[in-house]
Amino acid sequence: MAGVLDSVNQRTQLVGENRLELLLFRLRGRQIYGINVFKVKEVLQCPRLSSLPNSRPMVRGVAHIRGETIPIIDLGLAIRMSSIPPEEVATSFVIITEYNRKTQGFLVSSVDRIVNMNWADILPPPKGAGQEIYLTAVTKLEDKLVEIIDVEKILSEVSPLGDDVTEKTLTRTAERDRGVSLPVLVVDDSSVARRQIERCLTAIGLRVVTKNDGQQALDHLKQVTEDGSKATDHFSMMISDVEMPEMDGYTLVTRCKSEPLISGLYVMLHTSLSGVFNKAMVQKVGADDFMAKFSPDELAERVMDILDEG
């Protein structure tokens, strides 16, 4: 266990090509869950918690860690499973993460180990599982199913982000004479993130086509260009997440830039990996831009600037 805890900070600096490292943990049962180590800042035994009045039931309290006050979310309760009993909290663990420019801790029963995997082995949740499940992906490890938590969905319920573009930004974008733009291709495995981005872009008058992962996006781009046309004849730009099952955003960009008919498409990587994001990797794969999730005004302004320049 000490090896897992000691190595997290080092491992968060690693970025592979279509690879990820999963931190495995459990929630009061045999089921194994996973979270991308790249989003993990620290793992520690649960510190003393202070109550937070009027908070949602899954927020067990706040902890003061390294000079920062961090909300601690009972992950089992957040995904509609059983919560950790009060008498077990002190012996449980907290996974400190950074998502969408915010830091929070997830209370879990136990932390297992870190495994290195290929995104091609990470699959979307089974079809028919429903829209309300708290998973972005599943994988198999030693014949055991590992469920990868949709943290963005949880956080959207615990602490909803404002996903509406402000009137000030709408007024500025409305004043721009841009004519009719081609659709924007949005690629993200989180249904919450896709909905947020689509709502933002639709508000400023743009059409949106969404895909759930990098493989879907690449297949679609190849399909629309099989007649010899270019991707830029069909889309004004592509906004892609980095972490996605089957094919991650880095690999998607690399593959797109290697295809003559697709290479000219402007690609922005839009990811919740804000705190430890490796900008050198963005340049290496040839992405045109990067933005940390999620500010609707910033995204709207940046997209309009890109379209104006194009």
N, C-alpha and C positions, 0 to 999 in steps of 0.2 A: 504493500500500500504506500509506504513512504516513497518508493521509486516513482509511482504514478504522480503523487503530489509534487515531488521535487522537480519532475521533468516537464510539467505543464507549461511553465513560462517559456522554456526553451523551445518546445514543440510548436507553440503558437507562432513562432517566427518562420516556420517552414511552409513553403508553398510548392506543391508538386504539379506535374503536368497530368491533368485528369486523375489526380490522386487526392485522397483526403485521409486525415487521421481522426478516428472516432474515439471519444471518451465514453466508455461503457459504464452504465450504472443501473441500479434497481430501485423500484418503488414498492416496498412492502410486498414482495411476491417474487416469483421465479422469472417473470418476463424481463428480458434485457432491453434497455433503451440506449440510444446513442445521441451524442451531440458533437458537432464538429469542434475539434480542439482549437481550431483557428479562432473561434469566438470565445474561448475560455481564457480568463485572466488569471484565475487562481482556484484551487480547490482546498478547502480547509474543513476541519471539524466545526460543527455548528457553534458559533460564538453566542454569547448572551444576547437575547433579543429584547428589544423594548417595544411595547405595544404602540400601535399607530391608530389613533381614534378615527372612526368613520371609514376605515379602509375596507376593501373587499375581503370576503372570508378567506380566500386563498393566500392573502398577504399575512403571514404569521407574525410580522413585526419588522423592525429595522435593526440593523447592526452597524456599529461604528468600526470600520475596517480601514486601516491605513489612512486615517484622516478624512474618510468619506463616509457619509451616512447612506446605507444601501438597503433598499427594500428586499425582504426575503420572502419568496413566493413558494408555497407548498406545491411542488410540481404535481404530485399525485392528485391533490384536490383540484388543481387548475385544469387537468385533463379528465375530470369527472370520475376519478378513481378514488380509492380510500386515502384519507389524509394520515399523516404521521401523528400518533397519539402524543399528548404533552409529555408523558414520561419517557418517550423515546427521542425527543428532539435533541437533547444534549449529546446523545451518542450518534446522531445522524450527521450528514455532511452537507456542505453548501458549495455549489458550483457557481463561482462568480463569473458572470459573462458581460460582454458588451454588445448590445444590439441597437441599431438605429440611434447611435449617439448617446445612449443611456446605459448605465451600469445597474445590474440587478443580480440577486443571488437566487438560486433554485435549491430548495431543500429536498434532499433525496435520502433514501435509507442507507445506501451503500454505494461506493465507487469501486469499480472492478479494475479495469486496465485500459490502456490505449492500444488500438489496432490500426495498422496502416492498410488502406484498401484502395481499390480503383473505382472511380465513379461509375465505370461501366457495370460494376457489380451492385450498384445501388439502384434500386428499381422504384418506380412510383407505387403508391399504395394500390392494393387490388381494386379493380373496377367493381363498382357496386358496393364499396365500403361506405359510401355516403359522403355528403359535403361537410358534415359536422365532426369528422374525425380529426384528431390533433396530430396528424402525421404528415410529413412531406415525402417520406420514402421508407422503404424497408430493405433489408438485406439478410443474407444467411451467413452465419459464422459457426463453423463446427457443427453444422446441422441444426443450429438454433436460430430462430427468427429474431432479428434485431430491429426494433422500431425506432425510427429517427423522428424526434419531436419537431412539430411545427411551432417553433418559439414565437415567430411573428404573430401567429394566430392567438397564442396565449396572451402576449403583451397587448394585442389590440383589444382584448377583453378586460385585462387588468388595468391598463393605463392607456386608453384609446388615444391615438395620435389624431390631430386634426388633419383630415385629408381633403379639405376644401381650399381651393385657391381663393385668396382674399380679393375683395373688391378692388383694392389698389392695384394689384397685379393684373386682374382682369381688365381694368381700364387701360393700363399700359399696353397689354398685348392686343387689345381691340383697336388701338390707334395705329398699329403696324399694318401697312399695306403689303400683305404677303401673297394675296391671291389664294388659289386652291392648292393645298399641299397634298402630297401623296400620303398614304397611311404610315403610321409609325408601327414597327414590329416590336412588341414587348414580350420578353422571354423571362419567365420566373416560375419556379416550382411552387411557390406559396400562393394559394388562391387569394389570401388577404392582400399580399403585395400586388398581384395583378390587378385586383379591384381598385386599390389605391392609385396606382399609376394610371389606369384607364380613366378613372374619374377625374384625375388632374388634367390629363391631356384633352379629354372630351370637353372640359370646361373652357379651354382656350381654343376650341373649334377644330381640333384635330381628330382624324379618324384613327382607330387603333385595331390592330390584329394581334391576338395573344397566342402564345405557345407556352407549353408547360415545362419544357427543358431544352437543352442545347441540341439534342438529336432531332427533336421535332422541328426546331427552327431551321436547322441546316437542311433537313429533308424538304421543308416547304420552300426554302430559297432555291434549292436545286430544281424543284418542280416548276416554279414560276419562270425559271430561266432556261428550261430545257428547249424552248423554241429559239434560243439564240439571243434573247433580250437580256438586259443587264438588271441586276437587283435594284439599281437606282431608277429603273423604269417603273418599279412596282412599289418601292418604299422610300420614304424620305430619310429614314435612319432606323437603327435598331438600338433598343435599350435592353440590356441583358443583365440578369443576376449572375453572380459568380458560382455559388453553390447550387448545383442541380443534379438530380439523378441521371444516370446514363452518360451524359456529357456535360462537363462543367463549362462555365463561361470562358475561361482561359482557352480551353480546347476549341470551343465554338469559334472564338475570334481567330485562332490560328488556322483552323480549317477554312473559314470564310476568306481570309486574306490570301490563301493559297489557290483559291478558285478564281480564274480570270473574270468570269461573269458576275462574281459576287464581291470581289475584293474592293471595289470602289464604294461600297456601302459604309456610311459613317456609323461607327459602333461606340456606344457609351456603356461602360460597365457601371451598374447601379447596384450597390451592395450594402448590406448591414455590417460588413466587416470594416467598420470605421476606425477603430482604435489601432489595429495592428496591420492595416492593409499594406501590402507590398507593392508600392508604386513602380518599382523596377520591373516587376512581373508584367504590369500593364504595358509598359513600353516594350518589353521583350516580345509579347504576343502580338503587338501592333494595334492595340485598341486606340481609338482616337480621343477618348475622354474617360474620366472616372468621376462618379459622384457618390457620396455616402447617403444612404437612406435615412430618413425620408422627410423631406421638406417640400410640400406641394408648391409653394411660391418659388423656391430655389429651382426646383425641377422645371417648372413652367417657364421661368425666365431663361434658364440655360437652354432648353429646347428651342425656344423662340430665337435666341441668339444664334444657335447652330443653323436653324433653317434660314435665317436672314443672311448669314454668311455664305450659305450654300447656293 
